[in-house]
Amino acid sequence: MTFNNHVPNNSVLGVTSSAGNRQWVWRKSTLSDEQQRLILTITQQTGLTELTARILAGRGIGLNQLEAFLEPRLERDLPDPSCLKDMDQTAQRLADAIEKQEVIGILGDYDVDGACGTALLASTLSALGCKILTHIPDRITEGYGPNTQTLESFITQGATLLICVDCGTAAHTILDAFEGRADRIILDHHKPNGGLIPKGLVVNPNRLDCDSNLGFICATAVSFFTMIALRRELRSRGWLETHKFPNLLSLLDLTALATICDVMPLYGVNRTLVTQGLKVLNTGKRLGLQMLAHSAGVKDKSNAMACGFALGPRINAGGRIAQSDLGLKLLLSQSEEEARALAETLDGVNRKRQTIEGHALQSAIDRAQAQIDEGHAVILLCDKEWHPGIVGIVAGRLKERFNRPTLIGALNEDNIIKGSARSVTGLDIGNAIIASQQAGLLLAGGGHSMAAGFSLKESNLEAFHQFLNQTLSQALTLPPQEALQIDGILTLNGATPTLAKELSALAPFGNGNEEPILALSHVRCVKTDRIGKDGNTLRVILQGEDGFTRLKGLVFRAAEKRFTNLLEDRTKPLIHVAGQLRLEEWQGIENLTFFISDATPS
């Protein structure tokens, strides 16, 4: 194994432009003397390899945080829900509703976070005796957030309390109109548009006057903490002496799924929620997720990748191009027959979504390249042929391909563009969207630092693009591809099952705790073949310089990868490859596999 302490330009193996057009850099280029001592202490106290200890030190995990990182525990790591502004009053209002057995209307966003948060609240509050009405807005006909028609319908059906999940913070005009007719609770995490928030109770760690320091949690986590606060409030009232509160631990699968799919950073309390939630998810007790995993071909649900790349997209698919509440119905299903039917429907909808997405992406790539060639800092595209439900996915794919903030919109018959934005690390697209709205360029907009939504008149498109180019001009300094951050270099002999198991202890991986990327130096591809239904997965056999040591490698979406041709080169030159080392189990047999992210001639 080779590590870096002082390398010019932070370069790994001298790779400044790989076959994938990326620079390879060290994730942590220099370590202080204190960190060097920490590495030694970690290896001595835990028995971990120097590589793993170096990864931990490089990610800021000191001895005081080591136990919490490696062994997250709910009883130690969960915050007091009261740290969130309006939480105590919210728990009191919900407790009142339970004691009076009120009718509650819950409106959630049409993504995974909204569906999970709505399911969490609906299942818990209905078990406590309240009549629950739910609604997930249609992305196209209703748009994001609460609408007057739905809230009126809730009240007509007897609702005296309205709850918005993963939305509502920016909907003060709509929600305030119901003052005196029904109480309102907002459980959200989106940034407020300026300082104005709705009247009523707004539990949102990103509201300007909340000092909880929990701005990195999703709305389902906010909902989970709300249920903890509610249980505490009911206990203080003596209500739990004669009634039973649902098992809160059973809700952690929803919390983990939402945290992963909303790309929340996996550190702090999020790491604990996801670690414990994945254990709950893997028990298979939630019928809907069990059936969905079966339809998706997921064998092991206890990892973040299964949630982010298999379960989440299928739950999202209904809200993107079909019936918006399919995901919610699946999560709440108590019938195996119903859950199976819903899972199969969502699986089919997801396949259709992939086809629609593929067509849109193909037409967008050349146009995006043209904008970059013209000197734009930001990619902004719209088309009347693009489905509104897939613009966020296309924006994300283009962002990955070009390493630029990207906004993709669908143009409707009223000449209104509705779209989604995705950004790169360090450039806050949520603030840029809010600033654009405040400048009068947008009809609506808001979101997070890495993702946002927006709508505007087509006539404002050029001015909007110019505003974004100025606001996010720093994007012009970005390389064509985001640099690949390397954690260590191995020879093929060093890529062992023992090391793979040790690295897996650092999971769950995701935003804020990326899976370690290793570079395998001086290897040769001695065999390649295309596998999978569409032949878009490349399987390779890597061989070390000794001519004997071999390791299987995989490349997903091989047709899109610039480095695929190098791996399939019949002259079989010596190359360096970078990726993740994983130990997977198939039919009771463990298989060591290297998942390739990039390659370059050695």
JOQUI-V724773 format. One record per pair of residues at least 6 apart in sequence whose C-alpha atoms are under 6 Angstrom apart, sorted by sequence separation. I is the first residue (numbers start at 1). GAP is how many residues later the second one is. If there is no record, write none. Layout:
I/GAP, I/GAP
//
This chain:
17/6, 82/6, 108/6, 284/6, 318/6, 333/6, 399/6, 411/6, 423/6, 446/6, 509/6, 531/6, 543/6, 584/6, 16/7, 399/7, 410/7, 446/7, 530/7, 543/7, 584/7, 15/8, 318/8, 409/8, 410/8, 445/8, 530/8, 542/8, 583/8, 15/9, 205/9, 206/9, 330/9, 409/9, 445/9, 529/9, 542/9, 583/9, 108/10, 205/10, 409/10, 444/10, 529/10, 541/10, 582/10, 42/11, 395/11, 408/11, 444/11, 528/11, 541/11, 582/11, 12/12, 315/12, 330/12, 395/12, 408/12, 433/12, 434/12, 443/12, 528/12, 540/12, 11/13, 12/13, 395/13, 407/13, 433/13, 442/13, 443/13, 527/13, 540/13, 581/13, 11/14, 39/14, 407/14, 442/14, 527/14, 539/14, 580/14, 10/15, 39/15, 189/15, 191/15, 406/15, 526/15, 539/15, 580/15, 10/16, 184/16, 185/16, 186/16, 187/16, 188/16, 406/16, 430/16, 525/16, 538/16, 579/16, 185/17, 186/17, 189/17, 256/17, 391/17, 405/17, 430/17, 525/17, 538/17, 579/17, 256/18, 405/18, 430/18, 524/18, 537/18, 578/18, 579/18, 10/19, 282/19, 405/19, 430/19, 524/19, 537/19, 578/19, 282/20, 429/20, 523/20, 537/20, 538/20, 578/20, 161/21, 163/21, 167/21, 256/21, 428/21, 429/21, 523/21, 536/21, 537/21, 577/21, 145/22, 160/22, 161/22, 162/22, 163/22, 164/22, 165/22, 166/22, 170/22, 388/22, 430/22, 536/22, 577/22, 145/23, 161/23, 163/23, 165/23, 169/23, 170/23, 279/23, 576/23, 5/24, 253/24, 278/24, 386/24, 576/24, 5/25, 172/25, 252/25, 253/25, 575/25, 110/26, 172/26, 380/26, 382/26, 384/26, 396/26, 575/26, 576/26, 103/27, 105/27, 107/27, 253/27, 378/27, 379/27, 380/27, 381/27, 382/27, 383/27, 384/27, 395/27, 423/27, 575/27, 101/28, 102/28, 103/28, 104/28, 105/28, 106/28, 107/28, 108/28, 169/28, 253/28, 380/28, 382/28, 383/28, 392/28, 422/28, 574/28, 101/29, 103/29, 105/29, 107/29, 189/29, 422/29, 487/29, 489/29, 491/29, 28/30, 189/30, 421/30, 487/30, 488/30, 489/30, 490/30, 491/30, 188/31, 421/31, 486/31, 487/31, 489/31, 314/32, 420/32, 421/32, 486/32, 314/33, 317/33, 357/33, 361/33, 420/33, 221/34, 419/34, 220/35, 419/35, 314/36, 418/36, 563/36, 418/37, 417/38, 417/39, 416/40, 553/40, 218/41, 416/41, 552/41, 553/41, 554/41, 555/41, 288/42, 416/42, 553/42, 554/42, 288/43, 415/43, 261/47, 525/47, 105/49, 291/49, 257/50, 524/50, 114/51, 261/51, 288/51, 292/51, 523/51, 114/52, 291/52, 492/52, 522/52, 523/52, 166/53, 522/53, 105/54, 522/54, 103/55, 104/55, 521/55, 103/56, 108/56, 520/56, 104/57, 105/57, 106/57, 107/57, 108/57, 109/57, 520/57, 104/58, 106/58, 519/58, 519/59, 518/60, 518/61, 517/62, 517/63, 321/68, 320/69, 402/78, 403/78, 402/79, 403/79, 500/81, 500/82, 500/83, 378/91, 377/92, 377/96, 377/98, 377/99, 117/103, 113/107, 86/115, 86/117, 85/118, 85/125, 84/128, 83/129, 91/138, 116/138, 91/139, 81/144, 113/145, 112/146, 138/186, 136/188, 136/189, 72/200, 112/204, 111/205, 110/209, 115/213, 266/245, 265/246, 266/246, 265/247, 266/247, 190/257, 27/458, 22/459, 24/459, 26/459, 27/459, 23/460, 24/460, 25/460, 26/460, 27/460, 22/461, 25/461, 3/485, 2/487, 1/488, 1/489, 20/542, 20/543, 19/544, 20/578, 19/580, 19/581, 18/582
//
